[in-house]
Amino acid sequence: MTTRDNSAIGRAAQAVGASLESWIDAQHSVAKMSGILAHIAHNQAQSNVVGGRLIYTAAGVSDYTGILDGKTGRYVGVEAKSTKAESLPRSAVKPKQQEHLEVVARAGGLALLVVEFRITELPLRYRFAVPWLEVPWETKRSAESVSAELLGPWLIDPGTCYLERFHPRGVPTSKHNVRVYPRE
């Protein structure tokens, strides 16, 4: 594979990641306005530019960290992944990120894995938000992975904020108790 091919693949991967991050950022804005989130930060992996290319030098903690509403003060850690494959390998979540999500969950925080499966032929996107300790990893050959089929119970309804199901106090935004969230 040539450097030009690698560069094109890298740009495509960045565009996919940016699209999912943009969707999550919009979700977080809604969650803040509705009182579900008090604060959220988008954490960037450490990187350097080498030979005109962006090289990631160290994985950070989860993609997003924050605090649920100001009353509970519950910590939130969210790792987001997007794939066009039929399953997401557990190895896509770096060991440092796995450790962070594990610690958050075991300490009583909300640790979530948000997975986007892209079906490029249609084009469709299915998104899931699953608590880290409940991810139904299955071993195929010698590696763990998870598929959209296994994540079915955690499918995100396109008309709702993905954090709403994890916070009992999602604030209605109309007099008819209908919650309104931005669609993609």
Beta strands, then each sheet from edge to edge (+ up, - down):
strand 1: 37-42
strand 2: 46-50
strand 3: 53-58
strand 4: 64-68
strand 5: 75-83
strand 6: 87-89
strand 7: 110-119
strand 8: 124-131
strand 9: 138-140
strand 10: 143-147
sheet 1: 1+ 4- 5+ 7+ 8-
sheet 2: 2+ 3-
sheet 3: 6+ 10- 9+
end
